[in-house]
């Protein structure tokens, strides 16, 4: 096995009146929690399921089949890690919490604006407001699940609103090749058409907080020849 027993942590799930445990690499367990593709064979210290991993008290195949519908230890381990708890060290928990907070701040900065001015909030302002509001960040929950809750906590402190902007774009034929991919990376192309001269016109929906970056990149790629118009914000 890749991970040693000494460096492994316990992942535990209590269900049907029984405790199920596996010994797993901490980073690998976090990756599974975040639904990243990973090979269980690379992160389990031992391919066994236990009632008590530290004592080596193993679970019978009959019980695994009854509870999980399989005797495959890797399939059972995946369920234990996804549905159960992992015993992180304080350093691991802090690192995971910091990474999740950064991702949440980045996403809010992209999608949220000040409704009074229409301008996006920079990440440092959002971070400060999160600290001031005492908004809870859960290291195990997905970013998209937490954003609405955190936005609600920030509103008494920070004027903030989630918005999308729909922008009409016209690209001269010389630049359509390299600009098309850049635009798709920003958001959703709602409508598009090609003109006889090779120019491209589209309606693009992007996070409102990314408008300035959107305009800057398009201007750089087209040497200022792009035409844009804000159609709506909602």
C-alpha positions in Angstrom: 0.0 0.0 0.0 1.1 3.5 -0.7 0.2 5.1 2.7 1.7 3.6 5.9 -0.5 2.7 8.8 1.5 5.1 11.0 0.6 8.1 8.7 -3.0 7.0 8.1 -6.1 8.5 9.7 -9.4 6.8 10.7 -12.5 7.4 8.5 -15.5 6.3 10.5 -19.2 5.8 9.7 -21.8 4.7 12.3 -24.9 3.1 10.8 -27.4 0.4 11.7 -26.0 0.4 15.3 -22.5 -0.5 14.1 -19.2 1.4 13.7 -17.3 0.9 10.5 -13.7 2.2 10.1 -10.9 2.3 7.5 -7.4 3.5 7.7 -6.8 6.1 4.9 -4.4 8.7 3.7 -5.7 12.1 4.9 -5.2 14.0 1.6 -6.8 11.1 -0.3 -9.8 11.1 2.1 -10.3 14.8 1.6 -10.2 14.3 -2.2 -12.9 11.7 -2.0 -15.0 14.1 0.2 -14.7 16.7 -2.5 -15.7 14.1 -5.1 -12.4 14.2 -7.0 -11.5 11.1 -9.0 -9.1 9.0 -7.0 -8.0 5.3 -6.8 -9.0 3.8 -3.4 -6.1 1.3 -3.8 -3.7 4.2 -3.6 -4.9 5.7 -0.4 -6.0 2.8 1.9 -3.3 1.7 4.4 -4.9 -1.7 4.4 -7.7 -3.2 2.3 -9.9 -4.1 5.3 -12.9 -2.7 7.0 -12.9 -2.6 10.8 -15.2 -2.1 13.8 -12.2 -0.7 15.6 -9.3 0.0 13.2 -6.7 0.7 16.0 -7.5 -2.7 17.7 -7.7 -4.5 14.3 -11.2 -5.7 15.0 -12.5 -6.5 11.5 -16.0 -6.4 10.1 -17.3 -9.7 8.7 -18.1 -10.0 5.0 -21.7 -11.0 5.9 -22.2 -7.7 7.8 -20.7 -5.6 4.9 -23.0 -7.4 2.4 -26.0 -6.7 4.7 -25.3 -3.0 5.3 -23.5 -1.9 2.1 -24.7 -4.5 -0.4 -21.1 -5.5 -1.3 -18.1 -7.3 0.3 -15.6 -5.3 -1.8 -13.6 -3.4 0.9 -12.8 -0.5 -1.6 -16.5 0.1 -2.4 -17.3 0.0 1.3 -14.4 2.3 2.2 -15.6 4.8 -0.4 -19.0 4.9 1.3 -17.5 5.2 4.7 -15.3 8.1 3.7 -18.0 10.0 1.7 -20.8 9.6 4.3 -18.8 9.4 7.5 -16.3 11.5 9.4 -12.5 11.7 9.0 -10.3 12.4 12.0 -8.1 15.2 10.7 -5.2 16.6 12.7 -5.5 20.2 13.7 -3.0 21.2 10.9 -4.9 19.2 8.3 -8.2 20.8 9.3 -6.7 24.3 9.3 -5.2 23.8 5.8 -8.5 22.4 4.5 -10.5 25.3 6.0 -8.1 27.9 4.6 -8.3 26.4 1.1 -12.2 26.2 1.2 -12.4 29.8 2.5 -10.2 31.0 -0.4 -12.4 29.2 -2.9 -15.6 30.6 -1.4 -14.1 34.1 -1.4 -13.0 33.8 -5.1 -16.5 32.6 -6.2 -18.3 35.3 -4.3 -16.0 37.9 -5.8 -16.8 36.6 -9.3 -20.6 36.5 -8.9 -21.4 39.2 -6.4 -21.6 43.0 -6.8 -22.4 46.0 -4.7 -26.1 46.7 -5.7 -25.6 50.4 -4.9 -22.8 50.9 -7.4 -22.9 47.8 -9.6 -19.1 47.3 -8.9 -17.7 43.9 -7.8 -16.3 43.5 -4.3 -12.6 42.7 -4.2 -11.6 39.5 -2.4 -9.9 41.2 0.6 -13.2 43.1 1.3 -15.2 39.9 1.2 -12.7 38.1 3.5 -12.8 41.0 6.0 -16.6 40.9 6.0 -16.7 37.1 6.5 -14.4 37.5 9.6 -16.5 40.5 10.9 -19.8 38.6 10.4 -18.4 35.4 12.0 -19.7 33.5 9.0 -19.1 29.8 9.3 -17.1 28.0 6.6 -17.5 24.2 6.6 -14.4 22.5 5.3 -16.4 19.4 4.2 -19.3 21.0 2.4 -19.2 22.0 -1.3 -18.5 25.7 -2.1 -21.7 26.1 -4.0 -23.7 24.9 -1.0 -22.1 27.4 1.3 -22.2 30.6 -0.8 -25.9 31.4 -0.3 -25.6 31.0 3.5 -22.5 33.1 3.7 -24.0 35.8 1.4 -26.9 36.0 3.9 -24.5 36.4 6.8 -22.6 39.2 5.0 -25.7 41.4 4.0 -25.9 43.2 7.4 -22.3 44.3 7.0 -21.8 44.5 3.2 -24.2 45.6 0.5 -24.0 42.5 -1.7 -26.0 40.8 -4.4 -25.5 37.8 -6.7 -25.9 39.0 -10.3 -25.2 37.8 -13.8 -24.6 40.2 -16.7 -25.7 39.6 -20.3 -23.3 41.3 -22.7 -23.6 41.6 -26.5 -20.3 41.1 -28.2 -19.1 41.6 -31.8 -15.7 40.2 -32.8 -14.0 41.2 -36.0 -13.1 38.2 -38.3 -9.4 38.5 -37.7 -9.8 37.6 -34.0 -12.7 35.2 -33.8 -10.5 32.1 -33.5 -8.6 33.0 -30.3 -11.5 35.0 -28.7 -14.2 32.4 -29.0 -12.5 30.0 -26.5 -11.8 32.9 -24.1 -15.4 33.9 -24.1 -16.6 30.4 -23.4 -14.3 30.3 -20.4 -16.1 33.2 -18.8 -19.7 32.1 -19.1 -22.5 30.8 -21.3 -23.1 31.8 -24.9 -26.8 32.4 -25.0 -27.1 33.2 -28.7 -24.6 33.6 -31.6 -24.4 34.3 -35.3 -21.8 34.5 -37.9 -21.9 37.3 -40.5 -20.9 37.0 -44.1 -17.7 39.0 -43.5 -16.5 36.5 -40.9 -17.3 38.6 -37.8 -19.0 36.9 -34.9 -21.9 38.3 -32.8 -23.0 36.8 -29.5 -25.0 37.3 -26.3 -22.9 36.1 -23.4 -24.0 35.6 -19.8 -21.2 35.9 -17.3 -20.9 36.5 -13.5 -21.4 40.2 -12.9 -18.3 40.5 -10.8 -16.2 39.5 -13.8 -17.3 42.2 -16.2 -14.1 44.3 -15.9 -11.9 41.3 -16.4 -14.1 40.2 -19.4 -13.7 43.6 -21.1 -10.0 43.8 -20.4 -9.2 40.4 -21.9 -11.4 40.9 -25.0 -9.8 44.3 -25.6 -6.3 42.8 -25.2 -7.1 39.9 -27.6 -8.6 42.1 -30.3 -6.3 45.1 -29.8 -9.3 47.2 -28.8 -11.4 46.3 -31.8 -14.1 44.3 -29.9 -17.5 45.9 -29.6 -19.5 45.2 -26.4 -22.7 46.4 -24.9 -24.3 45.5 -21.5 -27.8 44.2 -22.3 -29.0 43.5 -18.8 -28.0 42.6 -15.2 -30.1 40.3 -13.1 
